[in-house]
Structures are given as C-alpha cells and as structure tokens.
Amino acid sequence: MTTTFAQVLDSLRRDGDGAFSVRVPEDWGQGRTIFGGLQVALAVRAMRGVMTEDRALPLRSLQATFVAPVPGDVDVQLRSEQLRRGRAAAQARCDLLHDGGVVCTVVAIFGAARPSRLSLESPRPDVKVDPEALADVPIVPGVSPAFAVHFQHRWAAGGPPFSGSREPRTAIFVRARDRDSTPEEALIALADSVPPAALSMVGVPTPVSSLSWMFELLGDPAALPRDAWALIGTDVRAGADGYLSQTSGLWGPSGHAFAVGHQSVAIFG
C-alpha cells in the first residue's frame, strides 16, 4: 500500500517552537535516502509553520544541500526558524535531522509581488511530440527508485537512463498521480522527480547522488493545471572529477516556465 504525497506532508507533527517530526514511508525512497523533492517540501512546510504574518508569501527560491542519506520509515526531526523579514521578502531556514546529525538543510526566500518593468519568458524546448502519443516510462523493480510509482514520466527527447547517449540533455513529460497537495508543494515534487540527465550518458547502471539543489519559482504555481503534462528539460552544463552541473526548466502546456533548477550531482562511475 502506498502513501500519497499529501498524506506524508500532512503527517508532519509539530513538537515545539520551531520543532517538527515526521516518518516517511519506504515507498518514497530514492536509493539509500528518501526522495529529495519530498525532503524539500517538508522543509518548506515546516518553515511556513514558524512564519506569522509572512505565512502567505509566495515561495520565490530555495537552496537545499543534501548532507547525508535520510532512511525511510524512521522518525526524522525538522528544526525551522525565520531568519529575517524585509519590506517585501522573508527568509527562513530548516534543517532535517536524523540520529542527532543534520541530513538536509534548506534556506528559502518568500517574497510579495511588486510592480516591475521587466517580464521575461524562458523559451520552452522545441519538443514536437504529443505526450498523449507516448507511453509511461515503466517501473523496473530493483532499478527504478521507489518514489517513481507516484509519478507518470513520458520520455520526449534524449536517451533513456544507461543508454550511453551522446546527448547531454533530456526532455521528459511528467505528471503527479496525487493531486491533493498544494500547488507549491506539487511543483517542488514535479521539478525533482526526473532522473539526472547524466544517467542517459552512461552505458551501464551507475549510482548518482544530488548534492545540492537551487530552485527558483517563476509566477504562480496554481496556474499550472494539476491534470496537465509539465515538460522538464535538463542540460548537463559541465562535469569533471565525478561531479556534474546541470540546469533544468519546468514548463506548463501553455509554454510558460514555472521553475528553474540547478543541481550539483555526484556520479560514481
């Protein structure tokens, strides 16, 4: 039996002033740890839990560092604090802890909208295929991460994982099966749900690990229809010594970019 994304988030318990705890089921696993997008979404919810008049401010950006694996089906503590409140923006931090040590730390910026002369769009990848004409990426026991059952992925461009592709980029349509979480939390999960594009460039199963993630939200996540296919385009920008840098964008069906993400990825092979 699986647990939905919204159910896991709603199980976050307040234990005190800025202190929270949660137990994440193993069906949200990602190798030795729990799904990074879920770790970040839990941190954002905990940060909103310590904000007062700023609680409704839209999330604008965050930086996450994945320090150590977070095992599933164990109690994880979260320690959250608001760092500063400016005229338009508030900053907060949340640490996830296990066995007394920090396993993930997230710093986020929440900001009110304000008038601006600048409005720029990030161009959507030129993917001409219709997602409805594609099949879901199959779940392969022992190869696919456990959390993948909670999403639909349809490969649009670039090689699949472990195919030895020469293309340092992928384009993947994605949709969450759970439609009950908030639009903001759903966008965080969607954006982190696709495999690193570097996996397409290796010819054999190879472990990878996300070390850090910088995530920027562009506009209102509620404008992304929950039943629509989002498109995630990822480019590996550079790599050396077993570390890679990649950038991703997430576009809705109208062509609007809802998010941009930058990751540092360790590859063990």
C-alpha positions in Angstrom: 0.0 0.0 0.0 1.4 3.4 -1.0 1.1 6.7 0.8 0.3 9.9 -1.2 2.5 12.9 -1.3 -0.2 15.0 0.5 -0.6 12.3 3.2 3.1 12.4 4.0 3.1 16.2 4.2 0.0 16.2 6.4 1.7 13.7 8.8 4.3 16.4 9.7 3.9 16.8 13.5 4.7 20.0 15.5 6.7 19.1 18.6 7.5 22.5 19.9 8.7 26.0 19.0 10.2 25.5 15.5 10.5 21.7 16.1 8.7 19.2 13.9 8.9 15.5 13.2 7.8 13.1 10.5 8.1 9.4 9.5 8.4 8.9 5.7 7.2 5.6 4.3 9.6 3.5 2.3 7.6 3.9 -0.9 9.1 7.4 -1.0 12.6 6.0 -1.2 15.3 7.1 -3.6 18.1 4.7 -3.3 19.6 5.0 0.2 17.6 8.1 1.0 14.1 9.5 0.7 13.0 11.4 -2.4 14.8 14.8 -2.3 11.7 16.7 -3.5 9.8 15.4 -0.5 12.6 16.4 1.9 12.5 19.9 0.5 8.6 20.1 0.5 8.6 19.0 4.2 11.2 21.7 5.0 9.1 24.4 3.2 6.0 23.4 5.1 8.0 23.5 8.4 9.3 27.0 7.5 5.8 28.2 6.8 4.9 26.7 10.2 7.1 29.2 12.0 6.2 32.2 10.0 3.4 34.5 11.2 2.1 37.3 9.0 4.5 36.1 6.3 3.0 32.7 6.0 1.0 33.5 2.9 4.0 35.0 1.0 4.8 33.1 -2.2 7.9 31.0 -2.3 10.4 32.6 -4.7 13.6 30.5 -4.4 15.4 28.0 -2.2 18.7 26.3 -1.8 19.0 22.8 -0.5 22.1 20.8 0.5 21.6 17.1 0.8 24.2 16.3 3.5 23.6 12.6 4.2 21.0 9.8 3.4 17.7 10.0 5.1 16.4 6.5 5.6 12.7 5.7 5.2 10.3 4.5 7.9 12.2 6.2 10.7 11.5 9.3 12.7 13.1 12.5 11.2 13.2 15.7 13.1 12.9 19.2 11.5 14.2 22.4 13.1 12.9 25.6 11.5 13.4 29.3 12.0 12.7 32.6 10.3 15.9 34.4 9.6 14.7 37.9 8.5 11.7 39.9 7.4 12.4 42.7 5.0 9.9 45.1 3.4 8.9 42.6 0.7 10.7 39.4 1.4 11.2 37.0 4.3 14.0 34.4 4.6 13.8 31.1 6.6 15.8 28.0 7.2 15.0 24.4 8.0 17.3 21.5 9.0 16.3 17.9 8.7 18.0 15.8 11.4 18.5 12.0 11.9 20.4 10.4 14.7 21.3 13.8 16.0 23.0 15.0 12.8 21.9 17.3 10.0 21.0 15.3 6.9 19.5 18.1 4.8 19.4 21.9 5.1 17.2 24.3 3.2 17.2 28.1 3.1 14.2 29.7 1.3 13.1 33.2 0.2 9.4 34.1 0.3 8.5 37.4 -1.4 5.5 39.5 -2.1 4.7 40.5 -5.7 5.6 44.1 -6.7 5.3 46.1 -9.9 8.2 45.7 -12.4 9.0 46.9 -15.9 10.7 43.5 -16.6 8.8 40.4 -17.6 10.8 37.7 -19.5 9.9 34.2 -20.5 12.3 31.3 -20.7 11.9 29.6 -24.1 10.4 26.1 -23.9 12.4 23.3 -25.6 11.2 22.6 -29.1 9.6 19.2 -28.4 7.0 18.5 -31.1 5.8 15.1 -29.8 2.4 15.0 -28.1 2.7 13.5 -24.6 -0.6 11.6 -25.2 1.2 9.7 -28.0 3.9 8.5 -25.6 3.8 5.6 -23.1 4.7 5.9 -19.5 8.3 5.1 -18.5 7.9 1.6 -17.0 8.7 0.9 -13.4 11.5 -1.6 -13.2 11.9 -3.4 -9.8 15.4 -3.0 -8.5 16.3 -0.2 -11.0 13.5 2.4 -10.7 13.5 4.4 -7.4 10.6 3.5 -5.1 9.1 7.0 -5.3 8.7 6.8 -9.1 5.3 5.0 -8.7 3.8 8.3 -7.6 4.5 10.0 -10.9 4.0 9.5 -14.6 7.0 10.1 -16.8 7.0 10.1 -20.6 10.3 10.4 -22.4 10.2 13.1 -25.2 13.9 13.7 -26.1 17.4 12.4 -25.2 18.4 8.9 -24.4 16.9 6.9 -21.5 19.0 6.2 -18.5 22.1 4.0 -19.0 21.7 4.1 -22.8 25.1 5.7 -23.5 23.6 8.6 -25.3 25.9 11.3 -26.6 23.3 14.0 -25.9 23.9 15.9 -22.6 20.2 16.7 -22.3 16.8 15.2 -21.9 13.2 16.4 -22.2 10.6 14.5 -20.1 6.9 15.0 -19.7 5.8 14.5 -16.1 2.6 14.4 -14.1 1.9 13.6 -10.4 -0.6 10.9 -9.6 -1.5 12.7 -6.3 -3.5 16.0 -7.0 -4.2 16.8 -3.3 -1.1 18.7 -2.2 -0.7 22.4 -2.5 0.3 23.8 -6.0 3.6 25.0 -4.5 4.4 21.6 -2.9 3.4 19.8 -6.1 5.7 22.0 -8.2 8.6 21.2 -5.9 7.9 17.5 -6.3 7.5 17.6 -10.0 10.7 19.5 -10.6 12.8 17.0 -8.7 11.1 13.8 -10.0 13.1 13.2 -13.2 16.5 11.4 -13.2 19.7 13.4 -13.8 20.4 13.8 -17.5 23.9 12.4 -16.9 22.4 8.9 -16.4 21.5 8.9 -20.1 25.1 9.3 -21.0 26.4 6.2 -19.2 26.0 2.8 -20.7 25.6 0.7 -17.5 23.7 1.2 -14.3 25.7 3.8 -12.3 24.9 5.4 -8.9 24.4 9.1 -8.7 23.6 11.4 -5.9 22.3 15.0 -5.8 24.5 17.1 -3.5 22.7 20.4 -3.8 19.7 22.0 -5.5 18.9 25.6 -6.1 15.3 26.0 -7.2 13.5 29.2 -8.4 9.8 29.6 -8.9 8.5 31.8 -11.7 5.0 33.0 -11.2 2.1 31.4 -9.5 2.3 27.5 -9.2 -1.5 27.4 -9.1 -1.6 28.4 -12.8 -0.1 25.0 -13.7 -3.1 22.7 -14.3 -2.8 19.7 -12.0 -4.0 17.2 -14.6 -1.8 18.6 -17.4 1.6 17.4 -18.5 4.5 19.5 -17.5 7.7 19.4 -19.5 11.1 19.2 -17.8 14.1 20.0 -20.0 17.5 19.3 -18.4 21.0 20.1 -19.7 24.3 18.9 -18.3 26.4 22.0 -18.4 29.8 20.7 -17.4 31.5 18.0 -15.4 34.8 16.7 -14.1 36.3 14.6 -11.3 33.0 12.8 -10.7 30.9 16.0 -10.2 28.4 17.4 -12.7 26.5 20.6 -13.0 23.0 20.5 -14.6 20.2 23.0 -15.2 16.5 22.2 -15.6 13.4 24.1 -16.6 9.8 23.2 -16.0 7.2 24.4 -18.5 3.4 24.1 -18.5 1.3 23.3 -21.6 1.0 27.0 -22.4 4.7 27.3 -22.8 5.2 29.3 -19.5 8.2 28.4 -17.5 7.1 27.8 -13.9 10.5 26.9 -12.4 14.3 26.7 -13.0 16.6 24.4 -11.0 20.3 24.0 -10.8 21.9 20.8 -9.3 25.3 19.6 -8.4 25.4 15.9 -9.0 28.0 13.3 -7.9 28.4 10.3 -10.3 30.1 7.2 -9.1 31.4 5.8 -12.4 
